[in-house]
Structure formats: structure tokens, C-alpha cells
């Protein structure tokens, strides 16, 4: 039995490594319709040497599939449109040639088959009646039987051949680069002209004049699952030209690169990280003006400024206070840099408004700006007040009003005469301010009154025996140092790492936490081990909460007891004994989640007699308070809560078991001790506008 469990654990680890390629299509992209075909069987067999043939058997005529590849890890994906999945074993080990395993998933009215490879190799994909035959490795041209008896246009999905006359596209493929770049590979035949690649309307469009596109290749490829800047690839024929339209992921920053090698044309969309973007901006030149050369000895400063103004073709006003001479020699420098050098050398400053530059001594500019500020303040004090009602949509009007009143001094949003009033009934603000201040306040409110991002908190409460915990492979040594309090008194520190090893070697009564990186792997392990009666998922509550807002989940019982009153009557009172989880998530800028966790485990203890009659049940409590940082979709495991049950059973034969000396031969006493652990799995998932099926 232990070998069987080991195989299940091994299987779940292997499935986790290719979860990215099995992620289903984004929900809401299209309206799902009833599938017209069904994948009924998947069979693999060696065909000699390192060659492997994989046959996908359909219920009716095989559809035209879409094929994608991923280099790292090596994967070959086949999408079957309008197809349901009716294969019982959705993950099959092959371990022949370059093929390791075959995994299947369905969603959005199509089925995806992912072939796990040891390394990328040659392959062919052919239709054979109601089957699709994939040849992998070796000389793939010999892996499938000839199909000369059937029209090639109906049963073959090989790259386009030379049956078309003139330049044409033979194949379109998509691959994910090691750096996360999306690479579109276009195989050409007889194309000698240039390919026009441009970016219009947020899309990258490649136009090949006079190039034909086979009907089998005129389609859309949805490659969002590959985690690159590319969302979809549309291939179409327009006015005798082939056009490839690449639509990037919304909001993605990327750099476009296009190049040709032999008969293959590549278009890459390389992601740009925030650090790369900041570094690029830092390396941009500070001065961009026309380059000039100046060489003077003891020239009047006003004359040099006039020369710079003529070269730059700008209007320049020079204060009467500017005087003196300067000697300088500048060769091939931007005129704006030359102007800064001259001003610094003579203690001058400048202010630019549109195409007019004003030059004056720094002290004179500072005095002028101070005078302008005083004039603006006087104007503000005399400006008429206006009233405006601003409707607040997502935030609380009272909180925004407190924010407006909290700022003071120069940063204050309200002037000395301004007022803000809150209407709680309509969640609106009544603001009495000047026109300029009203505009500033309106802009601030528009930036603050936005929908708050939400987090789905998924939890699973599992009761596991020791063998279940051991085979589950979850570690309790993986958290920050977390202090918890127990009803028995004392504080403890839980030391955590990121290892995988259960059961937990922790003191009795302590609660510990760990982190599991793959929810899909975890669900598979829980389902497999639960089917063997080694553990039980007793509850799986879910709750959605706003960012930085508390969510609370409780499960338990209320224990009734009688409480005597002074009049002698007794009333029924209740005490709660619950397993409680309080989570406060915080979404970080890099799409991770910080969770403040507070866990309580209350159980009924001894019954205590009270004065005056009656008794009150005591409550044994355990609690944990900690903070963890996890990736979006990772799972935090809280463990270390043990329950132990001792059972004594006596079997005997009447009369004979009571005979002195020999009576023991007719009696049997059996003692059994069961130790179970309560595990709590907490998974935060950041909600987006569009969620993927199965996420």
C-alpha cells in the first residue's frame, strides 16, 4: 500500500510541473456551445527506434487541430475544437522515446492534449478518418501510414505544401522563449519580397504582399496560456495578401523584434520589466537640443545668450541685472546644455514658459516667485466661494472628508475658508470652496474613488490520520516565527522553513504553518488520499473580501448548559466551541498577497460545577497569530492541532472466561489509540475581470 501512495505522490509532483500548459482557456472569451465531437481514447505505441506514435481516437470525423509548442519545459500541445473529453485516465505515463506522458483537459468547448517531452524534437500531426495521429521523434515521416486514398485537404494537418502556385505560407507556429518572450514563427515558401511589420492600434501587424495563405492556416491561435505578452494570433488572406495580426495582452509592456532566417520569418514580443524600463529611461540623454560650438575670450554674457537664442530659435528675455563677461570653449554640445553651463558659471537662473525663456540672477527669480505666490494667496482669499455636491461611488464619503480635512499647510486641499460636509444617506460630499480648489479636490477624489481589488479566500478543513499527513507531504516548518497562545498558558515560537515533510515534529498543542506552491497538485493529493479513507475534507468554505479588509470563517457548535438564576429558575445559555479563521489580505504591487492570519481552535473541556447548583462547560482554546507573504494562488497550511482517541475492547466467552487460572485463555483485551491531525488550508486568489476556467 505504501508503494501505491508513493506512486500517487510522484504523480502529483509530475502533474504540477506542467500545470501552466494545462491551464484552461480564459472564461468569457466566447459563448460556449454544445460540442460536436468527443475524444474517446488516447493510445501510444513505439514504431521503431526512438519513434513514438500517439493516436487520438474521436467519436466522429477528426477535427482540424491547432498545434503549439513550448521549449522550456518541452511540451507539444494539440487543441481540438468543438470536442468533449471522455477519457477516464486524463494523465497517462508513456516513458517511451522522447515522450514522457500525455495529459488532457477540457474547457470552453474544446479539449487540449499536452504531450510532455524530454526535449523538443521533430513531430507530425495527421488526420486519419476519425483519429489524429501524432508522430514524435526520429524520422517522423515514417511514423504514420500513407493516406493517398483520401483527399489531403480533408485528412491531413501537415504544414502547407507546394500544391499552391506562387509564394505562400507553409506553416505558422508559436513558441515561448526562455525569457518569457512570445515568438511567432512563419514558414515561407518562395517569398522573396520584404515583410512589412508595423504597430497600429496596439496590435503588431505583418503584411506579406502577394503571398497566399492556405485555408487550413487561416484561423485564430489563442496563446494566452503561455504567459507571454502575446494574447492571440490571427492569420488571414486580404486582397491577395497574407496578413498576420498579433494582439498583445492588455497593459503589457513589450519590445517588438522582427527578423528572417532562411525561409523562416520571426516576430518576437519581448516583455519589458519595470526595472528595464526605469534603466532605459535613466540612460536617455538629458539634453536633446541642436549641437553647437562656442569659443570666446572675454565676451559679454548677454551676447552669448543672444547667440544661443538664435541657434535654438527660441524667444529669450534677459533681465537688466545680467551683466559681465565670460570666456568659454564648447565643442559640439547641445544648445540646452551650453545654456545651463553659462547660467551656472554666472550665477543665473531661467524660467521657461512655452517658447519663451526668461534669464535673471537666481535671487531676482526667487524674489519674483515669492511675490507671485503672495499675489496668488491674496487672490485666493478674495475669490468667491462656490458650492458643489460630489457623488462618491466606491469609497465612503466620511473617509474622504476626513482625508480632505487632515491635510494642513501648503499641502492642504481645503483653503482656510473652505468647508466639506458629508451626507451619509446619499454617500455624497457637499464642498464649499473656490473654483481652483474645487478643481483640485475633484481630481483627487476621481483618483481615490475607484473600485477596490478583491481577494477570494479559499479554505479547506481536513481531518487526517498520521499516515495521511505523512503521504500528503506538507511541511509544518514553513512560516515566519509566529507566536501563539494556548489555554494552558505560555507563549511559543514556531520556526518555519520551506520544506515538505509531515507529520509535524512539534510540541503537543502547538499550531504551525507551511506554504504549498501548487493548488492543483494539492487538490489531486487530497482527493486521492481521501478516497483511501486516510483523511477527510470536512469543509471547504470560500469568502470574497476587499483588499486590506478582514474576512472571517467559523465552523463549530454552541454548547448548551443550564444557568440558575437568583429566583431559582434555570435558563439555557450557550458557549461557542468553534474553529475560526480570520484573514486580512493585502495585495502587493507585484501581484502577491500578504495575509494576516488569526486562527482559533476551541473544544469542549471539563464540566465545572458552580455554586448554587448546575454546571458550566469549560472551553479549551488554542490560537495562532501570524503574517505570511505568498504568491497569488499559493496555499498556506495550518497544522499541529491533534486529537487522540483511546479505545479499549474486551472479548470473552461466558462462564469459561471466569474459571480461575485458565480463564485468561478465554478472554481477549484489545487497546487501540487513534491520533488524528486537523489541517487548515488557506489559498488567496486575486480576482481579475476575467478568470480562467478551473482557476
Buried (B, 14 or more C-beta within 10 A) or exposed (E): EEEEBEEBBEBBBBBBEBBBBBBBBBBEBEEBEEBBBBBBEBEBEBBEEBBBBBBBBBBEEBBBBBBBBBBEBBBBBBBBBBBBBEBEEBBBBBEBBBBBBBBBBBBBBBBBBBBBBEEBBBBBBBBBBBBBBBBBBBEBEEBBEEBEEEEBEEBBBBBBEEEBEEBBBBBBBBBBBEEBBBBBBBBBBBBEEEBEBEEEEEBBBBBBBEBBBBEBBBBEBBBBBBBBBBBBBBBBBEEEBBBBBBBBBEEBBBEBEBEEEEEBBBBBBBBBEEEEEEEEEEEEEEEEBEBBEBEBEEBBBBEBBEBBBEBBEBEBEBBEEBEEBBEBEBEEBBBBBBBBBBBEEBEBBBEEEEEEBBBBBEEBBEEBEEEEEEEEEEEBEEBEBEEEEBEBEEBEBBEBBEBBBEEEEEEBBBBEEBBBEBBEEEBBBBBBBBEEBBEEBEEBBEEEBEEEEBBBBBBBBBBBBBBBBBBBBBBBBBBEEBEBBBBEEEEBEBEBEEEBBBBBEBEEBBBBBBBBBBBBBBBBBBEBBBEBEBBBBEBEEEBEBBBBEEBEBEEBEEBEBEBBEEEEEEEEEEBEBBBBBBBBBBBEEEEBBBBBBBBBBBBBEEEEEEEEEBEBBBBBBBBBBBEBEBEBBBBBBBBBBBEEEEEEEEEBEEEEBEEEEEBEEBEEEEEEEEEBBBBBBBBBBBEEEEEBBBB
